């Protein structure tokens, strides 16, 4: 068997389906309108992304791969990618989320169910500032993703990224 055949799972961890559905409901491919704040330039940048989620590791985890397209330094479109692995811990009743970017940036967060079907993910950036990433307004056909950072240890939060997704 190949690595991909060993990695990919057909569905959620048998016996844990309700817990696994927090992220499992995102399985599939999403077209995304993306805007994010570039601190070094003090400006918002707009782009698009294709975000694909699927089951891995015998259904114990959900992995995503995201391809972003946005203006590069020369103004021409530039594509970059990243991936997150979300693993459920039944003892803690929470998820460990690790995001890897091709730029070398790695984020580790804890994921849990939020109010009204939301997903709340909290952790720290590599520079030590707290981050909060939210999936909100989640339906079978769309969701909104919001990325916040705190410059004051979590007393206040500043939006730094927003993505609107529609199922392909």
ABEGO torsion letter per residue (X at the ends): XBAAAAABBABBBBGAAAAAAAAAAABEBBBBBBBBBBAAAGBBBBBBBBBBBBBBGGGABBBBBBBBBBBBAAGBBBBBBBBBBBBBBAAAGBBBBBBBBAAGBBBBBBBBBBBGGBBBBBBBBAAGBBBBBBBBGBBAABBBBBBBBBAAGGABBBBABBBBBBBX
